């Protein structure tokens, strides 16, 4: 089992920045990919960015050039640096850890971009 704890959400003005953190514990050796998803009200959950155990990142087209995913293996933590935030980035952001047998999810953290 993998346990994920997110932090770093909040309220920010358009153009501002936030950094989300996701700390993993438990069977972390089994994790293949970690990623960030988001879900806005009335919309489906969508992939924002992901990073493999080898450190290869992938970002959704909507956030390329603004968001950056990274990981610190020593701390078992994945980060999402979000810059140039837009109102349409407002959503609950979820951390995900994918193993061979299951997807594991954090509790979610709210990001609100508003003036």
N, C-alpha and C positions, 0 to 999 in steps of 0.2 A: 504494500500500500504506500502511496505517496501523499504527503500532506503539503498543501500550498498555502502560504499566507501572503496576501498582497498589502501594500501600503503605498502612500504617496498621492492619492487622489485629492481633489478639492475643487475650489472655485478659482478661475483665472480669467483675466480679460483677454479678448481677442488679440492675437499677436504674442501672447505670453508663453511661458514654458512650464512644464511639470516633468518630474521624473517618477515613474512608477517602479516599485521593487516587488519581486516575488521570491520569497525564500522557500526552498524545498527541503523536506525532511522525509525520513522513512527509507523506502527502497529506491534511493536516488540512482543507484547503479543501473537500474532497469530503464531509466528514462532515455528515449531516443531523440525526442524533439521537445523543446519548450517554446511556448508561444503566448501571444496576447491576442485576445479576441475582444470585441466590443458589441454591445447591444443597446441601441437607442430605442426609445419608446415607440411601439408599433412596428418595429423592424426586426428582421432576423439577425441572429448573432453572426458576425462576420470576422474573418481573420484579419488582424492588423499587421502582425509580424511574427516570424518564427525563427528559431535558431537551432541548428542541430547540435548533437553532443560534440561534434568536431569543430563547432564554431562558425558554420556557414549560415549567414543570415538571409532572410527573405522578407521583403516588405510589400504590402499592398500598394497598388498604383496610387491610391488616394492619399497615401502618407509618405510616399517616396520623396526624399529631399527634406522632409520635415521631422520625421520620427526615425529613431535609431534603436535597434535592439542589440543588447550585449549581454554577456554572462561572465560571472566571476565563479569559476569552478571551486576555488578554495572556500568560498562562502556559500556555495550551492544556491546562488542567487542570480536571477535574470532581471535585467533592467529594461525599461522602455523610456528613452529620452524623447520627450515631445516638445518640439519647438514650433513657433509660428502657428499656434493653435487657432482654430476657427470654430465658430459656433456649431458647425456641423460635426465637430469632433465630440460634442457632448454625448455621453453614453456611460453605461456601466462597463468597466473594463475588467475582463476576467483573465487570469493566468491559467494556462493549460500545460499539462505534462503528459506526453504520449509515450506509453510503453507498448510492448508487443501485444499485450492482452487488454489494455484499457486506456481510456482517457480520464485524467484526473483534473479536477477544477478547483480553483480557489473560490472564495466567497464573493469576490467582486469588489471593486472600488469605484465610486462615482467620480466622474470628471465632468465638470460643468464649465463651459466657455461662454461667458456673458459679460456684457458691459453694465 
